[in-house]
Amino acid sequence: MASAKSYAQIALLAACLASAQTKQQVTIAAAANLTEVCKTLGAEFEAETGLHPVFSFGSTAQLTQQIENGAPFDAFLAADSEHPQKLDKEGLLSPGTRAVYATGVLALWVPPTSPAKIGRIADVASSDVKVIAVAKPELAPYGQATVETLTKLGVWDRVKAKIVYGDNISMAKQYGTSGNADVVFTAWSLVLKENGKVVQVGEDLHKPITQELGVLAKSSNQAPAKSFAEFLLVGKGREILASNGYRVGKGK
């Protein structure tokens, strides 16, 4: 027979579950480079506001297409500025909500099990590098920045046969995690705490990875979505981005 204490514990658990279920949610389409940092961003935003953010990750191009097809997101965190600008022109973003929230940093990651000996970026052309993982440049801005980098270094023609492509930056990283790639070009934010070797790619080797956000015009959660945007632009979220591999400016 259950004790009074047991009944009290059950009642408390039920109350907590009910509270979690009734929390207002904010649904956010987020570029794959944000996969790791969004764990911290989401927890901090919920602690501050009581709003529960739900993230859906993918490549910027794929998420843009989903939004154009009517996906029910409240906000969009892109890995570039071109796609938010496109959505804005199509009237799919709430007026005045598009803004730069961060500049991404491209990095070369050599997993700890890799035999590759990398001292500088151009070393990916060496014979001990057999497979290079990159996000598809037509889908992911970090992938496009990688192609620009390798082209500017004059090694693209020597390495393009070694490249395997992931649909987004997280999938590219998985090739390295699983041991199926010797080196990975990915977001610094995804590997700055990883074992192995991480080499930041110089900003002069590719166009800036300017990342913009926007609130979806059809969202029924305008106020909560704008609250999340402000959290990133001028609130605690800005500090979190800065300490997790992004460069942040003045924001909005």
C-alpha positions as CSV (number, residue, x, y, z in Angstrom):
1,M,0.0,0.0,0.0
2,A,1.4,3.4,-1.0
3,S,2.3,5.8,1.7
4,A,1.1,9.4,1.9
5,K,4.6,10.5,1.0
6,S,4.5,8.3,-2.2
7,Y,1.2,9.9,-3.2
8,A,2.7,13.4,-2.6
9,Q,5.6,12.5,-4.9
10,I,3.3,11.2,-7.6
11,A,1.2,14.3,-7.4
12,L,4.3,16.5,-7.7
13,L,5.5,14.6,-10.7
14,A,2.1,14.9,-12.4
15,A,2.1,18.7,-11.7
16,C,5.5,19.1,-13.2
17,L,4.5,17.1,-16.3
18,A,1.4,19.1,-16.7
19,S,3.4,22.3,-16.4
20,A,5.8,21.2,-19.1
21,Q,3.0,20.3,-21.4
22,T,1.3,23.6,-21.0
23,K,4.4,25.8,-21.6
24,Q,4.1,27.9,-24.7
25,Q,6.4,26.7,-27.5
26,V,8.4,28.7,-30.0
27,T,9.3,26.6,-33.1
28,I,12.6,27.6,-34.7
29,A,14.2,26.5,-38.0
30,A,17.9,26.6,-37.3
31,A,20.9,26.1,-39.6
32,A,22.8,22.9,-38.8
33,N,25.9,24.8,-37.6
34,L,23.8,25.8,-34.5
35,T,23.2,22.3,-33.4
36,E,25.5,22.4,-30.3
37,V,25.0,26.0,-29.2
38,C,21.2,25.8,-29.4
39,K,21.3,23.4,-26.4
40,T,22.6,26.2,-24.3
41,L,20.6,29.0,-26.0
42,G,17.4,27.0,-25.6
43,A,17.9,26.3,-21.9
44,E,18.8,29.9,-21.1
45,F,15.9,31.4,-23.1
46,E,13.4,29.1,-21.4
47,A,14.9,29.9,-17.9
48,E,14.5,33.6,-18.6
49,T,11.1,33.7,-20.3
50,G,9.3,30.4,-19.5
51,L,8.9,29.9,-23.3
52,H,10.0,26.5,-24.6
53,P,12.0,26.7,-27.9
54,V,11.7,23.7,-30.2
55,F,14.5,23.6,-32.8
56,S,14.4,22.0,-36.2
57,F,17.9,21.7,-37.8
58,G,18.9,21.5,-41.4
59,S,20.8,23.2,-44.2
60,T,19.9,26.8,-44.8
61,A,18.7,26.0,-48.3
62,Q,16.5,23.1,-47.2
63,L,14.9,25.1,-44.4
64,T,14.2,28.0,-46.7
65,Q,12.4,25.6,-49.1
66,Q,10.4,24.2,-46.2
67,I,9.4,27.8,-45.2
68,E,8.4,28.6,-48.7
69,N,6.2,25.4,-48.7
70,G,4.4,26.6,-45.6
71,A,6.3,24.8,-42.8
72,P,4.9,26.1,-39.5
73,F,8.0,27.7,-38.0
74,D,7.9,30.8,-35.9
75,A,11.5,32.0,-36.5
76,F,14.4,31.2,-38.9
77,L,18.1,31.2,-37.9
78,A,20.0,31.0,-41.2
79,A,23.7,30.4,-41.9
80,D,23.8,33.2,-44.4
81,S,22.1,36.5,-45.4
82,E,20.9,35.6,-48.9
83,H,18.2,33.2,-47.9
84,P,16.6,35.4,-45.3
85,Q,16.7,38.3,-47.8
86,K,15.0,36.1,-50.3
87,L,12.2,35.2,-47.8
88,D,11.9,38.8,-46.9
89,K,11.4,39.8,-50.5
90,E,8.8,37.1,-50.9
91,G,6.9,38.6,-47.9
92,L,7.4,35.5,-45.8
93,L,9.2,37.4,-42.9
94,S,7.5,39.9,-40.6
95,P,8.6,43.4,-41.7
96,G,11.6,44.7,-39.8
97,T,12.6,41.4,-38.2
98,R,15.4,40.4,-40.4
99,A,18.8,41.1,-38.7
100,V,22.4,39.8,-38.5
101,Y,22.9,37.8,-35.3
102,A,26.4,36.3,-35.9
103,T,29.3,35.7,-38.2
104,G,30.2,32.1,-38.6
105,V,33.8,30.8,-38.4
106,L,34.9,28.0,-40.7
107,A,37.3,25.5,-39.3
108,L,39.2,22.4,-40.4
109,W,38.8,19.5,-37.9
110,V,41.2,16.6,-37.8
111,P,39.6,13.8,-35.7
112,P,41.8,12.2,-33.0
113,T,41.8,8.9,-34.9
114,S,42.9,10.5,-38.2
115,P,46.3,9.7,-39.7
116,A,46.4,13.1,-41.4
117,K,49.2,15.5,-40.5
118,I,47.9,19.0,-40.8
119,G,49.9,22.1,-40.1
120,R,48.0,24.5,-42.4
121,I,44.8,24.3,-44.4
122,A,46.6,23.6,-47.7
123,D,48.0,20.3,-46.2
124,V,44.6,18.7,-47.1
125,A,46.2,18.2,-50.5
126,S,48.9,15.9,-49.0
127,S,48.9,12.1,-49.7
128,D,48.0,11.1,-46.1
129,V,44.6,12.8,-46.5
130,K,42.4,10.4,-48.4
131,V,38.9,11.7,-47.6
132,I,37.7,15.2,-46.9
133,A,34.2,15.9,-45.6
134,V,32.4,19.0,-46.7
135,A,28.8,20.3,-46.5
136,K,27.2,20.5,-50.0
137,P,28.0,24.0,-51.2
138,E,24.7,24.4,-53.0
139,L,22.9,23.8,-49.7
140,A,25.1,25.1,-46.9
141,P,27.0,28.4,-46.7
142,Y,29.9,26.7,-44.8
143,G,30.3,24.3,-47.7
144,Q,30.4,27.2,-50.1
145,A,33.0,28.9,-48.0
146,T,35.1,25.7,-48.0
147,V,35.1,25.6,-51.8
148,E,36.1,29.3,-51.9
149,T,38.9,28.6,-49.5
150,L,40.3,25.6,-51.3
151,T,40.1,27.5,-54.6
152,K,41.9,30.6,-53.2
153,L,44.6,28.4,-51.8
154,G,45.1,26.8,-55.3
155,V,44.4,23.2,-54.2
156,W,40.8,22.7,-55.3
157,D,41.7,20.7,-58.4
158,R,44.0,18.5,-56.3
159,V,41.5,17.7,-53.6
160,K,38.0,17.7,-55.2
161,A,38.3,13.9,-55.9
162,K,38.8,13.3,-52.2
163,I,35.7,15.1,-51.1
164,V,32.5,13.5,-49.7
165,Y,29.5,15.8,-49.2
166,G,27.0,16.0,-46.4
167,D,23.6,17.6,-46.8
168,N,24.5,20.0,-44.0
169,I,27.4,20.9,-41.8
170,S,26.5,18.4,-39.0
171,M,26.3,15.5,-41.4
172,A,29.7,16.5,-42.8
173,K,31.0,16.4,-39.2
174,Q,29.6,12.9,-38.8
175,Y,31.9,11.6,-41.4
176,G,34.8,12.5,-39.2
177,T,33.2,11.3,-36.0
178,S,32.6,7.9,-37.6
179,G,36.1,7.6,-39.0
180,N,34.9,7.8,-42.6
181,A,36.8,11.1,-43.3
182,D,40.4,12.1,-42.4
183,V,39.6,15.8,-42.1
184,V,36.3,17.8,-42.0
185,F,35.5,21.3,-43.0
186,T,32.8,22.4,-40.6
187,A,31.7,25.2,-38.2
188,W,34.2,26.1,-35.5
189,S,31.2,26.1,-33.1
190,L,30.7,22.4,-33.7
191,V,34.3,21.3,-33.0
192,L,35.9,23.8,-30.7
193,K,35.3,21.4,-27.8
194,E,36.2,18.3,-29.7
195,N,39.3,16.2,-29.4
196,G,41.8,16.1,-32.2
197,K,43.1,19.2,-34.0
198,V,41.1,22.2,-35.0
199,V,42.5,24.9,-37.4
200,Q,40.5,28.0,-37.9
201,V,40.2,29.1,-41.6
202,G,41.3,32.7,-42.2
203,E,38.5,35.1,-42.9
204,D,40.5,36.4,-46.0
205,L,40.1,33.0,-47.7
206,H,36.3,33.2,-48.2
207,K,33.3,35.6,-48.2
208,P,32.0,36.4,-44.7
209,I,29.6,33.8,-43.3
210,T,27.0,36.5,-42.3
211,Q,24.2,34.8,-40.4
212,E,20.7,36.4,-40.3
213,L,17.5,35.6,-38.6
214,G,13.9,36.6,-39.1
215,V,10.4,36.0,-37.7
216,L,8.0,34.2,-40.0
217,A,5.1,36.4,-41.2
218,K,2.5,33.6,-40.9
219,S,3.6,32.7,-37.3
220,S,0.8,32.9,-34.7
221,N,3.5,33.4,-32.1
222,Q,4.8,36.8,-33.1
223,A,5.6,38.1,-29.7
224,P,7.4,35.0,-28.4
225,A,9.4,34.7,-31.7
226,K,10.4,38.3,-31.5
227,S,11.4,37.8,-27.9
228,F,13.8,35.0,-29.0
229,A,15.2,37.2,-31.7
230,E,15.9,39.9,-29.2
231,F,17.5,37.4,-26.9
232,L,20.0,36.6,-29.6
233,L,20.6,40.2,-30.8
234,V,20.9,42.1,-27.5
235,G,20.3,39.6,-24.7
236,K,22.2,36.8,-23.0
237,G,22.1,34.8,-26.3
238,R,24.6,37.1,-27.8
239,E,27.1,36.3,-25.1
240,I,26.4,32.6,-25.5
241,L,27.1,32.8,-29.2
242,A,30.3,34.7,-28.6
243,S,31.6,32.1,-26.2
244,N,30.7,29.2,-28.5
245,G,32.6,29.9,-31.7
246,Y,30.8,32.8,-33.3
247,R,31.7,36.4,-33.9
248,V,29.0,38.8,-32.8
249,G,28.7,42.5,-33.7
250,K,26.3,45.2,-32.7
251,G,23.3,43.1,-33.8
252,K,20.1,44.8,-34.8
